[in-house]
Amino acid sequence: MLNKTVDYCNSYYEAGYNCAETALRAANDAWNLGLTEESFELMIGFGGGMVVGSVCGTITGGIAAIGRYFAMGEDRQYESAQDKVALFMDEVKSRYDSIDCVDLRPRFRTESDRCLRTVILVLEVLDEIMADVG
């Protein structure tokens, strides 16, 4: 059973990492993905819905984490990764009526915590859909 990403997200988000960076860093810690610092730097442009309010950065960071999880080792599990990504996106959309930052931000963002609540809510979904692996 995998550890929960949501248990690792607060410190990264509070340290100033964006939602996408936070999601990938939290998954790296929770799932022992073995990512390097350079890997996290790739996520900088995905925060804020790729800066334009598109797909929430926490989702894109979560997708990167799912991809890494199923690509580790000699047996790349492409179909498993694709299934989990689809389930993740569908479940976020089902619960929150959107996967886009432009829709989620007004509902969950606060001045004091910025988008931390969104990060937590989306990572809870990620943890649920990944609970049966590991």
C-alpha positions in Angstrom: 0.0 0.0 0.0 1.3 3.4 -0.9 1.7 6.3 1.5 -0.7 9.2 1.0 0.6 12.2 -1.0 -1.7 14.5 1.0 0.5 13.8 4.1 3.5 15.4 2.3 2.0 18.4 0.5 1.7 21.1 3.1 5.4 21.8 3.7 6.1 22.0 0.0 3.2 24.4 -0.8 4.0 26.5 2.2 7.6 26.7 1.1 6.4 28.4 -2.0 6.3 25.6 -4.6 3.4 25.8 -7.0 0.6 23.3 -7.1 2.1 21.1 -9.8 5.6 21.1 -8.1 3.9 20.3 -4.7 1.9 17.4 -6.1 5.0 15.8 -7.7 7.2 16.4 -4.7 4.6 15.0 -2.4 4.2 11.9 -4.5 7.9 11.5 -4.8 8.1 11.4 -1.0 5.0 9.2 -0.5 5.7 6.7 -3.3 9.5 6.6 -3.3 9.7 7.7 -6.9 13.4 8.5 -6.8 13.0 11.8 -8.7 15.9 14.3 -8.9 15.7 18.0 -8.2 15.8 18.6 -11.9 12.7 16.5 -12.4 10.7 18.8 -10.1 12.0 21.9 -12.1 10.1 20.6 -15.1 6.8 21.3 -13.3 7.3 25.1 -12.8 5.2 26.0 -15.9 2.3 23.8 -14.9 1.2 25.8 -11.9 -2.0 27.9 -12.2 -3.4 25.6 -14.9 -0.3 26.0 -17.1 -0.4 29.7 -16.2 -3.6 30.3 -18.1 -6.2 28.6 -15.9 -6.3 25.4 -17.8 -6.0 21.9 -16.2 -5.2 22.4 -12.5 -1.5 22.1 -11.7 -2.2 19.6 -8.9 -3.7 17.4 -11.5 -0.8 17.7 -13.9 1.6 17.1 -11.1 -0.4 14.0 -10.1 -0.4 12.8 -13.7 3.4 13.1 -13.8 3.6 11.1 -10.6 1.3 8.4 -11.9 3.4 8.2 -15.0 6.6 7.9 -13.0 5.1 5.3 -10.7 4.0 3.0 -13.6 7.2 3.6 -15.6 9.6 2.6 -12.9 11.5 -0.7 -13.3 11.8 -2.9 -16.3 8.0 -3.5 -16.8 6.5 -0.2 -18.0 2.8 -0.5 -17.3 1.5 1.9 -19.9 -2.1 0.7 -19.8 -2.2 0.8 -16.0 -0.9 4.4 -16.1 -3.5 5.4 -18.7 -6.3 3.9 -16.7 -5.3 5.6 -13.5 -4.9 9.0 -15.3 -8.4 8.7 -16.8 -9.9 7.7 -13.5 -8.1 10.5 -11.7 -9.3 13.2 -14.0 -12.8 11.8 -14.2 -13.1 11.6 -10.4 -11.8 15.2 -9.9 -14.3 16.4 -12.5 -17.1 14.4 -10.9 -16.5 15.8 -7.5 -15.7 19.4 -8.3 -17.4 19.9 -11.7 -14.2 20.8 -13.4 -10.5 20.0 -13.8 -9.6 23.5 -14.7 -7.9 26.0 -12.5 -10.1 28.8 -13.7 -13.1 27.1 -12.3 -11.5 25.6 -9.1 -9.6 28.7 -8.0 -12.6 30.9 -7.2 -14.2 28.1 -5.2 -11.4 27.0 -3.1 -8.6 29.7 -3.0 -8.2 31.9 0.0 -6.0 34.9 0.4 -4.1 33.4 3.3 -3.6 29.8 2.1 -3.7 30.5 -1.7 -4.7 27.2 -3.4 -3.7 24.8 -0.6 -7.2 23.6 -0.1 -7.4 22.7 -3.8 -4.1 20.9 -3.6 -5.3 18.9 -0.7 -8.7 18.0 -2.2 -7.1 16.9 -5.5 -4.4 14.9 -3.8 -7.0 13.2 -1.7 -8.6 12.0 -5.0 -5.1 10.9 -6.2 -4.5 8.9 -3.0 -7.9 7.2 -3.4 -7.4 6.1 -7.0 -3.9 4.9 -6.2 -4.9 3.0 -3.0 -5.1 -0.3 -4.7 -1.6 -0.4 -6.1 1.7 -0.8 -4.3 
